[in-house]
Amino acid sequence: MASNQTLKELQWVQQAIKSEALNLQSISFYLSQPTSGCYQETDNSISINISKENLPFFSLLLTTLAAPRSTNSSSLRNLEFHRVEWDSQHVRNLGTLLGNNQNVQQVVFRRNRFNGKSLLELSDILKTNKVIKEIMLSESGIGSVGAGLIASALMVNDSLEELQIWEDSIGSRGAEELSKMIEVNSTLKLLTIFDSNAITATPLISSVLARNRRMEVHVWSGENGDKSSKVVEFVPENNTLRIYKLNLSGTCRVTCSLGMNFTVKLLDMTGVKLKSRCAKEFRWVLEQNQTLKEVNLSRTCLKDKGIVYVAAGLFKNRSLQTLHLSGNLFSGIGVEHLLCPLSRFSALQMQANTTLTCVTFGGGRTRIGRDGLAAIIQFLITNETVRKLGIHDDESLRSDDFVKIFKNLEKNASLKCLSLQGCKRVEGETLLQTIMETLQINPWIEDIDLSRTPLHNSGMTRGIYQRLGQNEKTEPEMDLVKDMPLTEPKSCRVFFCGQECAGKTTLCHSISQNFSASSLPYFDQVRTIVNPVEQAVKTAGMKIKTFKDEDTRISIWNLAGQHEFLSLHDLMFPGHGSASFFIIISSLFRKPSNKEPKSSTEIEEDLQYWLRFIVSNSKRAIQQCMLPSVAVVLTHFDKINQPSPNLQHTVDSIQRLRDKFQGYVEFYPTVFTVDARSSASVSKLTHHIRKTSKTILQRVPRVYQLCNDLIQILSDWRSENYNKPAMKWKEFGELCQVKVPSLRIRSRNDNKERVEMKRRAIATCLHHIGEVIYFDELGFLILDCEWFCGEALGQLIKLNVRKQHSSENNGFVSRKELEKILRGSLQSPIPGMGSKVFENLDASDLVRMMLKLELCYEQDPSDPNSLLLIPSILEEGRGKPQKWQLSMQDCVYAGRHLECDDSSHMFLTPGFFPRLQVHLHNRLEALKDQHGATYSLEKYLILISINGIYIRVELGGQLGYYIDVLACSTKNLTETLRVINQLIIPAIQSICHGITLTENVIRPECVRKLTPPRYRKTQFASLQQLKQALLSLPADGMYDYQHTWSPVLDSGRPILQDGFDFARDLLSDDDFREVLHRRYHDLYNLSLELQVPPENNPEGQGQSVTMIDEAAKVEPTFGGIAKGVEAVLERLKIIEQEIRDLKQEIQGLRYYEHRLLLELHRKVNHLATFNVQVEERKVPNMIYFVKTENYTRRLVTTMLSGMNALRLHMLCEFRGQMHVVEDQMGCEIMQVDNAAVKSLAPYMKKFMTLVTLALKIGAHLAAGMGQMIPDLSKEVAHLAGSSVLYGAAGATAAGVVGAAAIGSRNRSREGSRDIQQDLRAAQQWVVDFLRERSCSSGKDIAEKFGLWRVRYRDNGQIAWICRRHMYARSAEIIEVPV
């Protein structure tokens, strides 16, 4: 009965499947069960048990499931088979089932049995199936053969994503077959293997890694009945590979597969035993792999040899960030090799590995020892990238060793975390105190892990963690500069200036003997001892000797006197209020070897050169707080046996120089005459140096207190570091952090940039006072100025460019050759001094310094191997033909002559032109559009071609006091001069800051012919005087003004003929517009003075009138502002259009001047005819006074009491044609008294106003005052209110401007009353004066003044006119005798 019931149930299942009554997604078959039956676990899953008696039903059910269905069959997802023994028919039915059900994604076989044929057919099914995503084979005994068949199927299948084989011994052969499949199949996402042998994992994981498959792999093993354990796992989601258990060969194979892998970022091999052979492979992995970020090789039994391989790989690795090596067996040798790529052993050496940020090592069996400790200390001193260092469970280091570690941690700004957990000897009060001191200095340490150490176990670490917390807090910010106190400087420089063989060096040695030996610093005593050796190997150049005088540091800078070193002297000149003074040394004899004395003229020339050098550089200094102090020393005085007249002449010439340079330098009154070899002879000079040093230090601006402190700190640092001449900025920062609390970063959350700014301010101050050479962007400080200026640059000065094939390279030197020369200067030639003297400065650093100082420039800045040119070593291009590259007839030639305004006291120093050559090149390179510019140099010449304009910049004059800029171009004159004015001249002025250069126009003929400079000395004219000459002309004559040139003769032979050039050929349109605009502005003010109504002015009158009127119309609203802006823009367009044609603008100016001239004559007529009631015009009104001096007449513009030797003159008053009467005798005034001043001064002011107007519009030419205008200008030019008036009465012009400011309304209302009073008083004084001189009759006036009294026929007004007008205008007048 039960059997029938079971049979019914199986039949029911079959029928339900046929009728599609069940919507099944999961079906599980359990064969070889005690009973048959089915259990529907859920609505869409069912379990079918089939006993051995009912095995046929299994085939029947498979066939039923395989039959084609309409819709429900598509819902079947999972099939699971338990204890099925598959024959061929079963597999074929399964194949049909899987073929007809396209949604089956998972097939599970548990404890199944396959024969060879069934496995082959199953393999065929997998090859063709495109639906199944997951297959699991558990305890199914497929073996290596089955694994091979499945692997062959998956080589073709591209849909299966998961393959699991559990507790099946597929063996190494099966694993190899699967590895081949992995190499081909790229769709498999998960591979899980549980095998009895761990060796199975090796080929699988190797293939996955080698082919960069993003396939999750889990391999387990349970060897010899042991508990199962994981062998390896790879999870691509987090890029982690963990190897738990592999034999040596397997480990090597897996390691090799990582070489070109990019899917693994974390490799954990903890506990896997490694040998040196595997470490050797791992070295290759580190060199090749570019994605590994973290590697854990803890407890891998690595010894020294293995660590050496790992360290070797780190040299080339550029990706690894974390490396754990705790619990291994290496010693101090291993530690030394491990930290080698993370350390630097020279300042010039680059750190090999800069990506590793975390390193841990240690363990009970690791023996760090002395070698390892030294490597750790070197690592802490030099490493700049590692953020975390761990030394775990160490038993070899002592407490003193950890003290050394923390001491050297003071200067490390990169390490954030130090872990010493489990170290047995981390104990003691000394170590605790050292840790606290380190945390006080180094705020960048964020964590110190001392867990499981004796210090931690004893509860002594609380203060450490409290200090670490304080380092997180931000310190209160203080002002950048105000919190740094100022003090009197303690260091003074004395510059020994003089030509070669003057005895400077000998004098310096004698002075050193006058300073007590006990006061000398130790390093100077050593220098004195080794002096003979130094003399044997030193090169010519600048030398510095330093002394201590109580608390004052005095350094003598012995400037090289050789001609080739003169160009470097500017670099050493003090600036910014530096404490310094000068000793000029000159020998009384031409050569020390003979007794031929110098003439007083020769000595005067020597002294004058250095005086001009000092004055010129003092003007160039940005801050000059006091005049340079200078003393003169005459050496070789011992060779003079008796007083000679030549010595007296020398003293007189020095006195003349003292008078000449008064106000430029502070001359010490005593001239020292010494025997430079005798200490006794120089004792007074030594006393002067001591006394003057203290005086100078009291007078110069104060410096930061830190500067005085740092001078000694830097000196100590040099003594401790092999006397290095330079230090990196990082070293300077470390020194400040350790030695200077006020420049210390106190918290890691502090504003580090503010502290860096303080440090840079102190370094800059040290630079200004001459203690170091420092530029922020270069990243290092030169501590030994003598070495840099005297030896390093001295080598360059003596470089022979001709050896560098200058004909091929145009004077350029290769960077390698230059670095070779500099590197030679970096090697110490003194016997006994080590090779580490200059190890922290590279030749390329010096090249960058030279580029910054503009001592050289790169031919191609974009090329790192660009050739370099050093202008100071160029030679003169003697004998070369001088000609322009252009020779067309329509070329434009222009030149500008720039000359020192005070060439008797200043000059362009020898270092000026080489710097200009570099600076101008750099400016040219900085132009965005260079138009194919070319640039070439000679010793005193710069040749530039830019945009079709060829320019020559020449240095000339004895001692170089002027520069000529010559140009030849096919462009017009304005474009040519624009390049000179916008590029060349600003570059020159920026180099000679503080020295005033006057600009002159060179005769174009000299530019065209390239006339030698000796013939051009008289062939230039002042640019300002040309402009002022144009301002003194009417508008009609401006454009056609001619400047006349004198001829040039050489021993009677004509070089240049006399000639002339139009102003339009000398000045650009920009210059003309400047003159015109100044004239427009001035005429506008005059129009206000003359009360010309603006609405009556012609269109061409001045832009300023229209602009002011339009501005006044703007309403204070947004709409009004918008309209006002539109009006201004419209007016600017009109102005721009007018300015385009210079002649059109001049024409407009002519109209404006004509209108003002008419108004002027109207005003003059008003003066001439006003107040006829005073004696019925029996005397003329238009009077003026002249003072005769040195055969010239000077127009008197103001009346002062006490003036004498004046002559009264009168103008011809004919209307519209007022003028000076020629050959007028006038009347002499012996002395001006107070009454005369009271009567005449107001009238003079009004009359001079009209004279000023005439001068401004050129009416003075018509009025006959032309010959008096220059005198007028010299008298009152300093009072002129307008800069455009070269011949204006200054006081009156100032009155004009003031009157314009008051307003026309006040003038029109009050002016009439004032002028009546002034004229009446003046006329009355004239009447009284002439009566006193018996000159009251018409005959007397005609005799002395050449004027006759007439009446105009048309209006009846009275006037006094000259004889010429009497005859020429007889029809308009009637003579009316008095």
Secondary structure, DSSP 8 states (H G I E B T S, - for coil): -HHHHHHHHHHHHHHHHHHT----SEEEEEEEESS-EEEEEETTEEEEEEEGGGTHHHHHHHHHHHS--SSGGGG--EEEEES-EE-HHHHHHHHHHHHH-TT--EEEEES-EE-HHHHHHHHHHHHH-SS--EEEEES---HHHHHHHHHHHHTT--S--EEEEES---HHHHHHHHHHHHHH-----EEEEEES-GGGHHHHHHHHHHTT---EEEEEE-GGG---EEEEEEETTTTEEEE----HHHHHHHHHHTTT--S-SEEE-TT----HHHHHHHHHHHHH-S---EEE-TTS---HHHHHHHHHHHTT-SS--EEEEET---BHHHHHHHHGGG--SSTTS--S--S--EEEEE-TT-B-HHHHHHHHHHHHHH--S--EEEEES--S--HHHHHHHHHHTTT-SS--EEE-TT-TT--SHHHHHHHHHHHHH-TT--EEE-TTSHHHHTT--HHHHHHHHHTTS------TTTTS-EE---EEEEEEE--TTSSHHHHHHHHHHHS-GGGS-HHHHHHHHTHHHHHHH--SS-EEEEEEETTEEEEEEE---SGGGGGGHHHH---TT-SEEEEEEEESBS-TTS--B--HHHHHHHHHHHHHHHHHHHHHSS---S--EEEEEEE-GGG--S--HHHHHHHHHHHHHHHHTBTTBEEEEEEEE--TT-TTTTHHHHHHHHHHHHHHHHHS--EEHHHHHHHHHHHHHHHHTTT-SEEEHHHHHHHHHHH-GGG----TTS-HHHHHHHHHHHHHHHHHTTS-EEEGGGTEEE--HHIIIIIIHHHHHT--GGGG-HHHHTT-B-HHHHHHHHHHHHS--STT--GGGGTT--HHHHHHHHHHTTS-EES-TT-TT--EE-GGG----TT-----S---TT-EEEEEEEEETTTTT----TTHHHHHHHHHHHHHHH-S--SS-EEEEETTEEEEEETTEEEEEEEETTTT-EEEEEEEESS-HHHHHHHIIIIIHHHHHHHTTT--EEEEEE-HHHHHHT--GGG-TTSEEEHHHHHHHHHTS-HHHHTT-EEEE--EEETTEEEE--EEEEGGGTS-HHHHHHHHHHHHHHHHHHHHHTT--GGGS-TTS-HHHHHHHHHHT--SSHHHHHHHHHHHHHHHHHHHHHHT-HHHHHHHHHHHHHHHHHHHHHHHHHHHHS-TTGGGG-S-S-EEEEEEETTEEEE--S--TT-EEEEEEEEE--TT--EE-TT---EEEEE--HHHHHHHHHHHHHHHHHHHHHHHHTHHHHHT-GGGHHHHHHHHGGG-S-TT-TT--HHHHHHHHHHHHH-HHHHHHHHHHHHHHHHHHHHHHHHHHHHHTT--SHHHHHHHH--EEEEETTT--EEEE-HHHHHHTTTTEEE---
